Amino acid sequence: MDWSSRVRKAVHRLKPYVPGKPIEEVQRELGLAEVIKLASNENPLGPSPKAIEAAKKVLPEIHRYPDDSYYRLRHKIAAFYNVSPEWVLLGRGSDEILLHIVQTFVEPGDEVVFSTPSFVMYDILSTLMDAVCVKVPLRDFVHDVDGLLDAVTERTKIVFIDNPNNPAGTILRDRAVRSLLNEIPEGVIVVLDEAYAEFVESPDYPKSLDYVKEGYPVIVLRTFSKAYGLAGLRVGYGFARPEITQHLFKVREPFNVSSVAAAAAEAALDDVEFLDRVRKTVWVSKRLMYRGLEQLGLRYVPTEANFVLIDVKRSAKEVADALLRKGVIVRPCEPFGLPNHLRVDVGTPETVERFIAALREVLREI
Ligand SMILES: Cc1ncc(COP(=O)(O)O)c(C=O)c1O
């Protein structure tokens, strides 16, 4: 039987998410021993050793379900950010909190506004809920605040803003976000998705919890997947006022974060020295990356995240395929509507060197 006719129309409209290729797959397919992956905005230093230790400690207890209130993790995050525990959202990655948000607020036909390009899950999850996705082009690779506001109508439920933006790595500064929040009509929720917040260097980056504290209709999302290095465990968190979180809590599956993930996240949050090392490594690497790209005569978008968007002035897909054959996995941005751009993790000084050397060869060859 062909099940297509039984599948929801919304599912037919979905384009599957294309993740970065796993290292093992590239090693297997191309017979390469040494492969580096710079395609998924991951932490170049791995997880905090303290998080690994904490995860190991929980293993003898994994026959039990987790504490569904996530008392310890919730209170730890609340204390760290100085908010009430009822403000704290927890999910299987911030992806799952995004899902909770659309499941809670979006009726079929409601409009959801976001930039293009931006994090692909806004499109996928909103489409799944039969929302109308209203996409506003970035302006010079930065969110266009006026464009986003113009796109809001009386049917808009949510505005998603990834800050920093994925794939551009640019940010909206505090003044710009405030001007958007001051203009946003009542009843529209603004989701500030700050998956890369810890990498931002600009002093004008918003302290978004202040918006929540000041009573703006904002949900702030953070994650343990990036700077904290726990992408494989899947833990994300967020903040909103109880008027909002009480509804989001209703759609959450019980035990949505594993006990191992919760324990590792608690330890990761405490390991401030590790976080500091990660940030400094990324900041050093990104400057090396800029220098390497300038020497190759390539333009890039200065980034506040742990990845950089590079204009390779030819088919980025071809460049990415050629890099892959040299054991370097990067992300061609054609699916983001940028056929000549690659998104590349800034990684460590060593991976920058390898990437730039491989790119230099590839640009000579094609
Ligand atoms: C902007 C943005 N938000 C959210 C996520 C999801 O992260 P996770 O579900 O691992 O927390 C990502 C992942 O790449 C992202 O780029």
The ligand as an SDF file (V2000), in Angstrom:
LIG
                    3D

 16 16  0  0  0  0  0  0  0  0999 V2000
   19.7540   28.7360   16.3210 C   0  0  0  0  0  0  0  0  0  0  0  0
   19.6120   27.3560   16.8650 C   0  0  0  0  0  0  0  0  0  0  0  0
   18.6680   27.1060   17.7750 N   0  0  0  0  0  0  0  0  0  0  0  0
   18.5010   25.8940   18.3050 C   0  0  0  0  0  0  0  0  0  0  0  0
   19.3060   24.8310   17.9260 C   0  0  0  0  0  0  0  0  0  0  0  0
   19.0100   23.4830   18.4820 C   0  0  0  0  0  0  0  0  0  0  0  0
   19.9330   23.0770   19.3960 O   0  0  0  0  0  0  0  0  0  0  0  0
   19.6440   21.8870   20.3930 P   0  0  0  0  0  0  0  0  0  0  0  0
   18.3250   21.2620   20.0400 O   0  0  0  0  0  0  0  0  0  0  0  0
   20.7800   20.9600   20.2370 O   0  0  0  0  0  0  0  0  0  0  0  0
   19.5990   22.5420   21.7550 O   0  0  0  0  0  0  0  0  0  0  0  0
   20.3030   25.0290   16.9830 C   0  0  0  0  0  0  0  0  0  0  0  0
   21.1290   23.9020   16.5460 C   0  0  0  0  0  0  0  0  0  0  0  0
   21.8900   23.9250   15.6390 O   0  0  0  0  0  0  0  0  0  0  0  0
   20.4500   26.3200   16.4270 C   0  0  0  0  0  0  0  0  0  0  0  0
   21.3800   26.5750   15.4930 O   0  0  0  0  0  0  0  0  0  0  0  0
  1  2  1  0
  2  3  1  0
  2 15  2  0
  3  4  2  0
  4  5  1  0
  5  6  1  0
  5 12  2  0
  6  7  1  0
  7  8  1  0
  8  9  2  0
  8 10  1  0
  8 11  1  0
 12 13  1  0
 12 15  1  0
 13 14  2  0
 15 16  1  0
M  END
$$$$
